[in-house]
Amino acid sequence: MQADQLSLTFRSLADPTRREILTRLAEGEATVSELAEPFAVSLPAISRHLRVLEDAGLIVRTRDAQWRPSRLQTDPLDDAAEWIETRKRTWAARMKRLDAHLRQKGEPND
């Protein structure tokens, strides 16, 4: 079964190492070795994280001779942020209606 894009994005973002990799890529392209530098994990482990990010469309990997730099792709992040913002607006409207209802119920009857 094919996962939807939003699920792939959130699944990718669920891992702190992948979030840190995306934070690093926000600064610019980087190779696997450069991305692995701050982590106490193997290069194959970083490559697996990059594969998950690539499958989710969060990064693009290019080939430049023997180098294979990765680059951040923000469209899936923008879609996730939009989804979250829509949920926030929905809940804010519900809380506003609840507040109005409770204030109305709390008023003394004349």
MMTF fields as JSON, N, C-alpha, C and O atoms, coordinates in Angstrom:
{
  "mmtfVersion": "1.0.0",
  "mmtfProducer": "UNKNOWN",
  "numBonds": 439,
  "numAtoms": 440,
  "numGroups": 110,
  "numChains": 1,
  "numModels": 1,
  "chainsPerModel": [1],
  "groupsPerChain": [110],
  "chainIdList": ["A"],
  "bondAtomList": [4, 2, 8, 6, 12, 10, 16, 14, 20, 18, 24, 22, 28, 26, 32, 30, 36, 34, 40, 38, 44, 42, 48, 46, 52, 50, 56, 54, 60, 58, 64, 62, 68, 66, 72, 70, 76, 74, 80, 78, 84, 82, 88, 86, 92, 90, 96, 94, 100, 98, 104, 102, 108, 106, 112, 110, 116, 114, 120, 118, 124, 122, 128, 126, 132, 130, 136, 134, 140, 138, 144, 142, 148, 146, 152, 150, 156, 154, 160, 158, 164, 162, 168, 166, 172, 170, 176, 174, 180, 178, 184, 182, 188, 186, 192, 190, 196, 194, 200, 198, 204, 202, 208, 206, 212, 210, 216, 214, 220, 218, 224, 222, 228, 226, 232, 230, 236, 234, 240, 238, 244, 242, 248, 246, 252, 250, 256, 254, 260, 258, 264, 262, 268, 266, 272, 270, 276, 274, 280, 278, 284, 282, 288, 286, 292, 290, 296, 294, 300, 298, 304, 302, 308, 306, 312, 310, 316, 314, 320, 318, 324, 322, 328, 326, 332, 330, 336, 334, 340, 338, 344, 342, 348, 346, 352, 350, 356, 354, 360, 358, 364, 362, 368, 366, 372, 370, 376, 374, 380, 378, 384, 382, 388, 386, 392, 390, 396, 394, 400, 398, 404, 402, 408, 406, 412, 410, 416, 414, 420, 418, 424, 422, 428, 426, 432, 430, 436, 434],
  "bondOrderList": [1, 1, 1, 1, 1, 1, 1, 1, 1, 1, 1, 1, 1, 1, 1, 1, 1, 1, 1, 1, 1, 1, 1, 1, 1, 1, 1, 1, 1, 1, 1, 1, 1, 1, 1, 1, 1, 1, 1, 1, 1, 1, 1, 1, 1, 1, 1, 1, 1, 1, 1, 1, 1, 1, 1, 1, 1, 1, 1, 1, 1, 1, 1, 1, 1, 1, 1, 1, 1, 1, 1, 1, 1, 1, 1, 1, 1, 1, 1, 1, 1, 1, 1, 1, 1, 1, 1, 1, 1, 1, 1, 1, 1, 1, 1, 1, 1, 1, 1, 1, 1, 1, 1, 1, 1, 1, 1, 1, 1],
  "groupList": [{"groupName": "MET", "atomNameList": ["N", "CA", "C", "O"], "elementList": ["N", "C", "C", "O"], "formalChargeList": [0, 0, 0, 0], "bondAtomList": [1, 0, 2, 1, 3, 2], "bondOrderList": [1, 1, 2], "singleLetterCode": "M", "chemCompType": "L-PEPTIDE LINKING"}, {"groupName": "GLN", "atomNameList": ["N", "CA", "C", "O"], "elementList": ["N", "C", "C", "O"], "formalChargeList": [0, 0, 0, 0], "bondAtomList": [1, 0, 2, 1, 3, 2], "bondOrderList": [1, 1, 2], "singleLetterCode": "Q", "chemCompType": "L-PEPTIDE LINKING"}, {"groupName": "ALA", "atomNameList": ["N", "CA", "C", "O"], "elementList": ["N", "C", "C", "O"], "formalChargeList": [0, 0, 0, 0], "bondAtomList": [1, 0, 2, 1, 3, 2], "bondOrderList": [1, 1, 2], "singleLetterCode": "A", "chemCompType": "L-PEPTIDE LINKING"}, {"groupName": "ASP", "atomNameList": ["N", "CA", "C", "O"], "elementList": ["N", "C", "C", "O"], "formalChargeList": [0, 0, 0, 0], "bondAtomList": [1, 0, 2, 1, 3, 2], "bondOrderList": [1, 1, 2], "singleLetterCode": "D", "chemCompType": "L-PEPTIDE LINKING"}, {"groupName": "LEU", "atomNameList": ["N", "CA", "C", "O"], "elementList": ["N", "C", "C", "O"], "formalChargeList": [0, 0, 0, 0], "bondAtomList": [1, 0, 2, 1, 3, 2], "bondOrderList": [1, 1, 2], "singleLetterCode": "L", "chemCompType": "L-PEPTIDE LINKING"}, {"groupName": "SER", "atomNameList": ["N", "CA", "C", "O"], "elementList": ["N", "C", "C", "O"], "formalChargeList": [0, 0, 0, 0], "bondAtomList": [1, 0, 2, 1, 3, 2], "bondOrderList": [1, 1, 2], "singleLetterCode": "S", "chemCompType": "L-PEPTIDE LINKING"}, {"groupName": "THR", "atomNameList": ["N", "CA", "C", "O"], "elementList": ["N", "C", "C", "O"], "formalChargeList": [0, 0, 0, 0], "bondAtomList": [1, 0, 2, 1, 3, 2], "bondOrderList": [1, 1, 2], "singleLetterCode": "T", "chemCompType": "L-PEPTIDE LINKING"}, {"groupName": "PHE", "atomNameList": ["N", "CA", "C", "O"], "elementList": ["N", "C", "C", "O"], "formalChargeList": [0, 0, 0, 0], "bondAtomList": [1, 0, 2, 1, 3, 2], "bondOrderList": [1, 1, 2], "singleLetterCode": "F", "chemCompType": "L-PEPTIDE LINKING"}, {"groupName": "ARG", "atomNameList": ["N", "CA", "C", "O"], "elementList": ["N", "C", "C", "O"], "formalChargeList": [0, 0, 0, 0], "bondAtomList": [1, 0, 2, 1, 3, 2], "bondOrderList": [1, 1, 2], "singleLetterCode": "R", "chemCompType": "L-PEPTIDE LINKING"}, {"groupName": "PRO", "atomNameList": ["N", "CA", "C", "O"], "elementList": ["N", "C", "C", "O"], "formalChargeList": [0, 0, 0, 0], "bondAtomList": [1, 0, 2, 1, 3, 2], "bondOrderList": [1, 1, 2], "singleLetterCode": "P", "chemCompType": "L-PEPTIDE LINKING"}, {"groupName": "GLU", "atomNameList": ["N", "CA", "C", "O"], "elementList": ["N", "C", "C", "O"], "formalChargeList": [0, 0, 0, 0], "bondAtomList": [1, 0, 2, 1, 3, 2], "bondOrderList": [1, 1, 2], "singleLetterCode": "E", "chemCompType": "L-PEPTIDE LINKING"}, {"groupName": "ILE", "atomNameList": ["N", "CA", "C", "O"], "elementList": ["N", "C", "C", "O"], "formalChargeList": [0, 0, 0, 0], "bondAtomList": [1, 0, 2, 1, 3, 2], "bondOrderList": [1, 1, 2], "singleLetterCode": "I", "chemCompType": "L-PEPTIDE LINKING"}, {"groupName": "GLY", "atomNameList": ["N", "CA", "C", "O"], "elementList": ["N", "C", "C", "O"], "formalChargeList": [0, 0, 0, 0], "bondAtomList": [1, 0, 2, 1, 3, 2], "bondOrderList": [1, 1, 2], "singleLetterCode": "G", "chemCompType": "PEPTIDE LINKING"}, {"groupName": "VAL", "atomNameList": ["N", "CA", "C", "O"], "elementList": ["N", "C", "C", "O"], "formalChargeList": [0, 0, 0, 0], "bondAtomList": [1, 0, 2, 1, 3, 2], "bondOrderList": [1, 1, 2], "singleLetterCode": "V", "chemCompType": "L-PEPTIDE LINKING"}, {"groupName": "HIS", "atomNameList": ["N", "CA", "C", "O"], "elementList": ["N", "C", "C", "O"], "formalChargeList": [0, 0, 0, 0], "bondAtomList": [1, 0, 2, 1, 3, 2], "bondOrderList": [1, 1, 2], "singleLetterCode": "H", "chemCompType": "L-PEPTIDE LINKING"}, {"groupName": "TRP", "atomNameList": ["N", "CA", "C", "O"], "elementList": ["N", "C", "C", "O"], "formalChargeList": [0, 0, 0, 0], "bondAtomList": [1, 0, 2, 1, 3, 2], "bondOrderList": [1, 1, 2], "singleLetterCode": "W", "chemCompType": "L-PEPTIDE LINKING"}, {"groupName": "LYS", "atomNameList": ["N", "CA", "C", "O"], "elementList": ["N", "C", "C", "O"], "formalChargeList": [0, 0, 0, 0], "bondAtomList": [1, 0, 2, 1, 3, 2], "bondOrderList": [1, 1, 2], "singleLetterCode": "K", "chemCompType": "L-PEPTIDE LINKING"}, {"groupName": "ASN", "atomNameList": ["N", "CA", "C", "O"], "elementList": ["N", "C", "C", "O"], "formalChargeList": [0, 0, 0, 0], "bondAtomList": [1, 0, 2, 1, 3, 2], "bondOrderList": [1, 1, 2], "singleLetterCode": "N", "chemCompType": "L-PEPTIDE LINKING"}],
  "groupTypeList": [0, 1, 2, 3, 1, 4, 5, 4, 6, 7, 8, 5, 4, 2, 3, 9, 6, 8, 8, 10, 11, 4, 6, 8, 4, 2, 10, 12, 10, 2, 6, 13, 5, 10, 4, 2, 10, 9, 7, 2, 13, 5, 4, 9, 2, 11, 5, 8, 14, 4, 8, 13, 4, 10, 3, 2, 12, 4, 11, 13, 8, 6, 8, 3, 2, 1, 15, 8, 9, 5, 8, 4, 1, 6, 3, 9, 4, 3, 3, 2, 2, 10, 15, 11, 10, 6, 8, 16, 8, 6, 15, 2, 2, 8, 0, 16, 8, 4, 3, 2, 14, 4, 8, 1, 16, 12, 10, 9, 17, 3],
  "groupIdList": [1, 2, 3, 4, 5, 6, 7, 8, 9, 10, 11, 12, 13, 14, 15, 16, 17, 18, 19, 20, 21, 22, 23, 24, 25, 26, 27, 28, 29, 30, 31, 32, 33, 34, 35, 36, 37, 38, 39, 40, 41, 42, 43, 44, 45, 46, 47, 48, 49, 50, 51, 52, 53, 54, 55, 56, 57, 58, 59, 60, 61, 62, 63, 64, 65, 66, 67, 68, 69, 70, 71, 72, 73, 74, 75, 76, 77, 78, 79, 80, 81, 82, 83, 84, 85, 86, 87, 88, 89, 90, 91, 92, 93, 94, 95, 96, 97, 98, 99, 100, 101, 102, 103, 104, 105, 106, 107, 108, 109, 110],
  "secStructList": [7, 7, 7, 7, 2, 2, 2, 2, 2, 2, 2, 2, 2, 6, 1, 2, 2, 2, 2, 2, 2, 2, 2, 2, 2, 6, 6, 7, 7, 5, 7, 2, 2, 2, 2, 2, 6, 6, 1, 1, 1, 7, 2, 2, 2, 2, 2, 2, 2, 2, 2, 2, 2, 2, 2, 6, 6, 1, 3, 3, 3, 7, 7, 5, 6, 6, 5, 7, 7, 3, 3, 3, 7, 7, 2, 2, 2, 2, 2, 2, 2, 2, 2, 2, 2, 2, 2, 2, 2, 2, 2, 2, 2, 2, 2, 2, 2, 2, 2, 2, 2, 2, 2, 2, 2, 2, 1, 7, 7, 7],
  "xCoordList": [0.842, 0.0, 0.891, 1.824, 0.596, 1.367, 0.927, -0.264, 1.891, 1.581, 1.383, 2.009, 0.513, 0.338, 1.538, 2.294, 1.703, 2.88, 2.992, 4.088, 1.871, 1.91, 2.389, 3.159, 1.938, 2.39, 3.885, 4.595, 4.359, 5.795, 6.604, 7.657, 6.098, 6.801, 6.876, 7.952, 5.729, 5.732, 6.525, 7.194, 6.462, 7.248, 8.735, 9.497, 9.15, 10.552, 10.971, 12.073, 10.091, 10.394, 10.349, 10.792, 9.827, 9.705, 11.065, 11.178, 12.075, 13.397, 14.27, 14.413, 14.859, 15.672, 16.919, 17.333, 17.517, 18.696, 18.305, 19.023, 17.168, 16.726, 16.38, 16.647, 15.785, 15.492, 16.784, 16.851, 17.806, 19.093, 19.744, 20.365, 19.596, 20.127, 19.429, 20.083, 18.107, 17.372, 17.797, 17.911, 18.031, 18.496, 19.83, 20.048, 20.72, 22.031, 21.87, 22.534, 20.991, 20.805, 20.13, 20.221, 19.46, 18.878, 19.98, 19.728, 21.192, 22.343, 22.973, 23.71, 22.69, 23.261, 23.533, 23.412, 23.903, 24.191, 25.295, 26.155, 25.248, 26.285, 26.383, 25.41, 27.572, 27.794, 27.436, 27.21, 27.389, 27.105, 28.125, 27.763, 29.394, 30.458, 30.256, 30.415, 29.91, 29.677, 28.459, 28.463, 27.435, 26.228, 26.463, 25.855, 27.343, 27.615, 28.511, 28.535, 29.244, 30.255, 29.79, 30.485, 28.645, 28.278, 27.657, 27.36, 27.459, 26.764, 27.727, 28.715, 27.426, 28.227, 27.6, 27.339, 27.363, 26.805, 27.611, 28.371, 27.445, 28.201, 27.675, 26.551, 28.514, 28.089, 26.896, 25.988, 26.871, 25.684, 24.402, 23.323, 24.515, 23.332, 22.837, 21.633, 23.763, 23.387, 22.783, 21.813, 23.345, 22.807, 21.371, 20.538, 21.088, 19.707, 18.772, 17.653, 19.228, 18.416, 18.17, 17.062, 19.207, 19.061, 18.082, 17.336, 18.081, 17.147, 15.702, 14.83, 15.448, 14.11, 13.694, 12.569, 14.609, 14.317, 14.084, 13.216, 14.865, 14.709, 13.377, 12.687, 13.022, 11.747, 10.557, 9.515, 10.715, 9.649, 9.665, 8.788, 10.651, 10.739, 11.299, 11.205, 11.885, 12.423, 13.832, 14.283, 14.512, 15.833, 15.936, 15.2, 16.863, 17.218, 18.702, 19.491, 19.079, 20.493, 20.941, 20.299, 22.036, 22.572, 23.916, 24.488, 24.407, 25.716, 26.635, 26.305, 27.795, 28.807, 30.134, 30.82, 30.484, 31.661, 31.509, 30.528, 32.469, 32.366, 31.537, 31.23, 31.176, 30.406, 28.921, 28.479, 28.169, 26.719, 26.085, 25.578, 26.111, 25.571, 24.049, 23.358, 23.555, 22.116, 21.7, 22.468, 20.471, 19.934, 18.519, 17.758, 18.179, 16.862, 15.804, 16.027, 14.664, 13.507, 12.37, 11.907, 11.916, 11.008, 9.519, 8.714, 9.135, 7.701, 6.96, 5.894, 7.483, 6.767, 6.67, 5.682, 7.696, 7.651, 6.595, 5.89, 6.487, 5.464, 4.065, 3.179, 3.875, 2.578, 2.25, 1.106, 3.245, 3.024, 2.699, 1.812, 3.407, 3.144, 1.74, 1.055, 1.311, -0.036, -1.09, -2.101, -0.854, -1.781, -1.88, -2.978, -0.749, -0.734, -1.453, -2.239, -1.195, -1.832, -3.349, -4.082, -3.818, -5.261, -5.849, -6.915, -5.165, -5.655, -5.663, -6.593, -4.634, -4.578, -5.752, -6.368, -6.062, -7.195, -8.509, -9.363, -8.669, -9.887, -10.04, -11.116, -8.967, -9.037, -9.206, -9.912, -8.587, -8.754, -10.209, -10.757, -10.839, -12.252, -13.132, -14.081, -12.837, -13.615, -13.463, -14.437, -12.251, -12.033, -12.737, -13.25, -12.758, -13.449, -14.958, -15.591, -15.521, -16.957, -17.24, -18.247, -16.363, -16.546, -16.475, -17.288, -15.507, -15.374, -16.633, -17.121, -17.164, -18.389, -19.559, -20.374, -19.641, -20.717, -20.615, -21.62, -19.421, -19.244, -19.506, -20.063, -19.118, -19.406, -20.91, -21.436, -21.585, -23.051, -23.721, -24.645, -23.277, -23.86, -23.538, -24.291, -22.445, -22.035, -22.708, -22.592, -23.42, -24.085, -25.317, -26.049, -25.546, -26.741, -28.002, -28.012, -29.059, -30.355, -31.053, -31.14, -31.553, -32.268, -33.748, -34.519],
  "yCoordList": [-1.183, 0.0, 1.252, 1.362, 2.163, 3.404, 4.398, 4.664, 4.944, 5.947, 7.301, 7.594, 8.117, 9.456, 10.325, 10.009, 11.421, 12.283, 12.835, 12.88, 13.255, 13.82, 12.784, 13.11, 11.55, 10.483, 10.231, 10.048, 10.222, 10.037, 11.162, 10.926, 12.381, 13.529, 13.407, 13.536, 13.159, 13.071, 11.869, 11.956, 10.754, 9.58, 9.912, 9.504, 10.641, 11.032, 11.99, 11.885, 12.92, 13.911, 13.338, 13.995, 12.14, 11.538, 11.187, 11.034, 11.062, 10.664, 11.898, 12.718, 12.046, 13.232, 13.354, 14.466, 12.235, 12.302, 12.882, 13.719, 12.442, 12.97, 14.456, 15.223, 14.861, 16.29, 17.1, 18.182, 16.585, 17.291, 17.35, 18.35, 16.28, 16.275, 17.351, 18.081, 17.458, 18.499, 19.893, 20.805, 20.056, 21.348, 21.703, 22.848, 20.728, 20.968, 21.302, 22.206, 20.58, 20.818, 22.156, 22.668, 22.724, 24.06, 25.102, 26.171, 24.786, 25.681, 25.532, 26.413, 24.422, 24.181, 22.706, 21.89, 22.377, 20.993, 20.397, 21.109, 19.074, 18.377, 16.943, 16.363, 16.381, 14.977, 14.104, 14.604, 12.807, 11.858, 12.019, 12.034, 12.138, 12.289, 13.555, 13.54, 14.635, 15.894, 15.782, 16.304, 15.106, 14.951, 14.01, 14.172, 13.032, 12.051, 12.597, 12.068, 13.653, 14.188, 14.35, 13.879, 14.996, 15.222, 14.016, 14.087, 12.916, 11.766, 10.626, 10.426, 9.898, 8.724, 7.475, 6.494, 7.526, 6.393, 6.187, 7.064, 5.032, 4.696, 5.444, 5.945, 5.507, 6.105, 5.355, 5.996, 4.002, 3.306, 3.682, 3.723, 3.952, 4.362, 5.73, 5.947, 6.642, 7.963, 7.81, 8.49, 6.93, 6.686, 6.163, 6.519, 5.327, 4.831, 5.978, 6.058, 6.864, 8.042, 8.903, 9.394, 9.079, 9.877, 9.231, 9.928, 7.933, 7.218, 7.473, 7.705, 7.431, 7.706, 9.13, 9.362, 10.079, 11.478, 11.656, 12.423, 10.942, 11.027, 10.413, 10.972, 9.276, 8.622, 9.504, 9.442, 10.325, 11.234, 12.536, 13.381, 12.698, 13.908, 15.105, 16.234, 14.868, 15.961, 16.375, 17.479, 15.49, 15.832, 15.326, 14.434, 15.915, 15.463, 15.169, 15.968, 14.014, 13.65, 13.724, 13.168, 14.409, 14.551, 13.851, 13.457, 13.703, 13.069, 14.068, 14.63, 14.281, 15.178, 14.437, 14.476, 13.764, 12.892, 11.815, 11.071, 11.723, 10.706, 11.19, 10.403, 12.46, 13.026, 12.871, 12.878, 12.733, 12.636, 13.554, 13.081, 14.858, 15.793, 15.701, 15.358, 16.017, 16.057, 17.503, 18.342, 17.779, 19.141, 19.064, 18.154, 20.027, 20.096, 20.425, 21.257, 19.775, 20.022, 20.442, 19.626, 21.684, 22.212, 22.006, 22.191, 21.633, 21.497, 20.579, 20.96, 19.386, 18.545, 19.186, 18.989, 19.954, 20.644, 21.74, 21.946, 22.441, 23.484, 22.865, 23.424, 21.714, 21.031, 20.596, 20.718, 20.091, 19.675, 20.877, 20.805, 21.978, 23.192, 23.717, 24.181, 23.646, 24.087, 23.207, 23.709, 21.902, 20.967, 21.286, 21.321, 21.514, 21.843, 23.158, 23.264, 24.149, 25.465, 25.365, 26.031, 24.551, 24.346, 23.73, 24.147, 22.745, 22.122, 23.15, 23.175, 23.996, 25.025, 25.986, 26.343, 26.405, 27.327, 26.673, 27.311, 25.401, 24.67, 24.609, 24.886, 24.248, 24.149, 25.512, 25.626, 26.526, 27.872, 28.316, 28.911, 28.036, 28.387, 27.61, 28.167, 26.348, 25.536, 26.07, 26.148, 26.433, 26.964, 28.31, 28.608, 29.104, 30.394, 30.182, 30.881, 29.213, 28.914, 28.356, 28.707, 27.494, 26.941, 28.042, 28.083, 28.932, 30.055, 30.912, 31.296, 31.216, 32.014, 31.288, 31.903, 29.999, 29.195, 29.199, 29.38, 29.003, 28.964, 30.332, 30.419, 31.381, 32.733, 32.982, 33.571, 32.533, 32.711, 31.92, 32.423, 30.717, 29.879, 30.434, 30.214, 31.137, 31.681, 32.974, 33.426, 33.6, 34.878, 34.629, 33.665, 35.492, 35.336, 35.655, 36.54, 34.907, 35.141, 36.317, 36.398, 37.231, 38.398, 38.189, 39.065],
  "zCoordList": [0.0, 0.0, 0.0, 0.796, -0.879, -1.006, 0.067, 0.225, 0.799, 1.816, 1.141, 0.122, 1.715, 1.168, 1.529, 2.447, 0.796, 0.966, 2.379, 2.94, 2.963, 4.307, 5.326, 6.23, 5.181, 6.083, 5.928, 6.917, 4.687, 4.459, 5.102, 5.696, 4.973, 5.552, 7.064, 7.649, 7.703, 9.166, 9.664, 10.695, 8.954, 9.342, 9.281, 10.158, 8.262, 8.129, 9.235, 9.772, 9.571, 10.596, 12.017, 12.959, 12.176, 13.504, 14.109, 15.325, 13.291, 13.782, 14.005, 13.098, 15.201, 15.488, 14.608, 14.282, 14.224, 13.354, 12.004, 11.457, 11.46, 10.166, 10.268, 9.343, 11.397, 11.568, 11.596, 11.013, 12.268, 12.309, 10.925, 10.566, 10.159, 8.795, 7.972, 7.227, 8.099, 7.367, 7.814, 6.995, 9.11, 9.622, 8.988, 8.59, 8.893, 8.257, 6.781, 6.273, 6.087, 4.659, 4.377, 3.261, 5.362, 5.193, 4.977, 4.421, 5.415, 5.239, 3.86, 3.419, 3.17, 1.851, 1.63, 2.544, 0.394, 0.021, 0.89, 1.409, 1.035, 1.805, 1.324, 0.842, 1.463, 1.12, 2.319, 3.42, 2.09, 3.175, 4.288, 5.465, 3.93, 4.941, 5.766, 6.987, 5.103, 5.824, 6.743, 7.858, 6.273, 7.094, 8.273, 9.331, 8.09, 9.148, 10.247, 11.359, 9.936, 10.852, 12.304, 13.204, 12.575, 13.977, 14.686, 15.878, 13.964, 14.553, 14.849, 14.142, 15.891, 16.252, 15.64, 16.335, 14.326, 13.595, 12.325, 11.914, 11.709, 10.507, 9.287, 9.28, 8.258, 6.991, 6.386, 5.856, 6.451, 5.937, 6.702, 6.112, 7.992, 8.76, 8.293, 8.161, 8.045, 7.522, 6.135, 5.801, 5.332, 3.991, 4.061, 3.228, 5.043, 5.208, 5.581, 5.073, 6.467, 6.816, 5.576, 5.363, 4.766, 3.553, 2.582, 1.894, 2.526, 1.646, 2.088, 1.25, 3.39, 3.914, 3.552, 3.109, 3.743, 3.413, 1.915, 1.497, 1.117, -0.337, -0.779, -1.631, -0.204, -0.535, -0.18, -0.833, 0.857, 1.277, 0.479, 0.653, -0.387, -1.193, -0.452, -0.933, 0.723, 1.531, 1.108, 1.415, 0.411, -0.128, -1.557, -1.979, -2.284, -3.624, -3.581, -3.076, -4.118, -4.179, -5.625, -6.517, -5.847, -7.194, -7.276, -6.26, -8.478, -8.654, -9.331, -10.375, -8.72, -9.267, -9.183, -8.161, -10.269, -10.312, -9.235, -9.244, -8.307, -7.256, -6.064, -5.169, -6.044, -4.935, -5.21, -6.359, -4.143, -4.274, -3.232, -2.215, -3.479, -2.49, -2.384, -3.343, -1.2, -0.939, -0.778, -0.308, -1.177, -1.11, -0.543, -0.868, 0.305, 0.912, -0.133, -1.013, -0.032, -0.887, 0.052, 0.848, -0.022, 1.002, 0.74, 1.652, -0.459, -0.747, 0.236, 0.721, 0.547, 1.514, 2.904, 3.611, 3.293, 4.582, 4.564, 5.552, 3.444, 3.306, 3.405, 4.05, 2.765, 2.823, 4.248, 4.686, 4.971, 6.362, 7.235, 8.085, 7.034, 7.815, 7.531, 8.442, 6.281, 5.928, 6.596, 7.086, 6.614, 7.263, 8.754, 9.31, 9.393, 10.824, 11.075, 12.016, 10.253, 10.422, 10.28, 11.011, 9.363, 9.2, 10.465, 10.918, 11.036, 12.289, 13.418, 14.224, 13.483, 14.528, 14.411, 15.415, 13.19, 12.991, 13.396, 14.011, 13.048, 13.41, 14.926, 15.455, 15.624, 17.076, 17.731, 18.733, 17.198, 17.76, 17.627, 18.554, 16.489, 16.302, 17.271, 17.823, 17.485, 18.443, 19.864, 20.613, 20.225, 21.576, 21.754, 22.833, 20.715, 20.774, 20.972, 21.764, 20.244, 20.407, 21.796, 22.412, 22.292, 23.637, 24.68, 25.604, 24.536, 25.464, 25.46, 26.523, 24.275, 24.184, 24.83, 25.517, 24.614, 25.206, 26.732, 27.419, 27.257, 28.714, 29.333, 30.427, 28.658, 29.164, 29.191, 30.136, 28.157, 28.092, 29.214, 29.853, 29.455, 30.516, 31.896, 32.844, 32.012, 33.305, 33.664, 34.803, 32.722, 33.009, 33.875, 33.653, 34.856, 35.704, 34.897, 34.042, 35.197, 34.529, 35.181, 36.406, 34.357, 34.875, 34.786, 35.176]
}
